[in-house]
Amino acid sequence: MSVTSGMVGDGFYNRNSAPQMAAIEYVLPWLEAAVADMRLDDVPATVGLADFGCSEGRNSIAAMKRLVEACRRRTQRPLLTIHSDLPTNDFSGVFAGLRPAGRSVFDDASVFSAAVGGSMFGQLLPPGSVHFSMSFNALGFLDRRPLKRLPGYVVPNGPSERAGVGQVSDDERATFAMQADRDLQAFLHARAAELVVGGKLLLEVFGASDELRTCDGIYDALNGAMLEVLAAGSIDQRQYEDFYQPVYFRTLDELVAPFAAVESRLAKLYRVDRAECYEVPVSFVEAFHASGDVARYAAAFTNFFRAFTEPVLRSSFAGHPSLDRLIDDIYTRAERLVRDDPARYEFHYLSVAMLLTRRE
Ligand SMILES: C[S@@+](CC[C@H](N)C(=O)[O-])C[C@H]1O[C@@H](n2cnc3c(N)ncnc32)[C@H](O)[C@@H]1O
């Protein structure tokens, strides 16, 4: 069983994921350059293109369109686009997005599409069937909860220096870093089994550096709201301490670590073509700087992180007698905290990404 059921569905993730798309946009030129000079053998006849962690599909399909166009500059062979996520993901937006007005969104009679439910930490596709694999903003969601509880904060990377409320010990943090490394290795081995020799893997995920961390601001506001519902008696101390979001924000060093070891099995499976840590502008932050409309900013920021934190919050408090009210109360409080003091919850979107080639 995975530790999350996916994102908030019914189009909510699609409507509140512009920052993730900005992070994807940054690496799409890598994808285009990689396709331009990748090896394309005659077999298998169909060129397989896969995206792991596609959620409701808007961003996945946008990236896939660019990949399809890049492939069409190289070959007229049939293409199969595969959009994969957890079986509990809301795939209805994916299907609707793939066939608007009853026709393929790729507008090409020789492009076929499929959705596959399953965890990306295992192999999901036939051996040697994929030419280009990608995953965006997904790998940080851990495969399992390595600790039963995280008593001092709501996410393993700990609070921001700016907000400074809460703590995660070095030992706790190291346990999550090890889980994240195991997950990364499992993901890489699974994709290696699916890729053709010479195939490409583009892996991007929200991250952390010495200066900036994508978790800062988001989880400070969520933690502040959780502490408020604790003080109000809606949850008890034990429930607060048991709750955490099983998400880890990696550094670039952690992303490329599997290839650094001298006897690395993964270094035999892949060549690292490029790797980078980068920040992208966030649309609702820029709009706030331009307009000064703090209420609009707080609402957009809260909806953005609600889209990926609510399902875990819901399952963690599943037995609560008034669950819907509790969840709404938490996000209403988080939004108020951001509105009252936006500087305290300053937000930056930092990504780490790498492009790999499957070796012989
Ligand atoms: C933040 S969304 C990213 C969606 C999209 N790739 C984007 O960039 O907008 C993360 C996605 O990863 C998925 N996910 C989390 N754990 C997963 C797993 N073990 N296997 C497959 N997908 C997973 C979630 O269900 C969610 O749809």
The ligand as an ORCA input file, in Angstrom:
! r2SCAN-3c Opt
* xyz 0 1
  C       2.490     16.579     -7.237
  S       1.787     15.357     -8.249
  C       2.655     15.609     -9.767
  C       1.769     15.448    -10.956
  C       2.403     15.813    -12.289
  N       3.496     14.925    -12.608
  C       2.854     17.246    -12.284
  O       4.068     17.479    -12.299
  O       2.014     18.137    -12.222
  C       2.553     13.869     -7.649
  C       1.934     12.615     -8.223
  O       2.732     11.500     -7.840
  C       1.874     10.424     -7.589
  N       2.531      9.399     -6.786
  C       2.878      9.435     -5.489
  N       3.416      8.261     -5.115
  C       3.414      7.472     -6.228
  C       3.850      6.151     -6.494
  N       4.408      5.383     -5.542
  N       3.686      5.662     -7.748
  C       3.126      6.415     -8.727
  N       2.724      7.691     -8.527
  C       2.853      8.204     -7.291
  C       0.694     11.058     -6.897
  O      -0.422     10.213     -6.919
  C       0.541     12.339     -7.689
  O      -0.375     12.182     -8.726
*
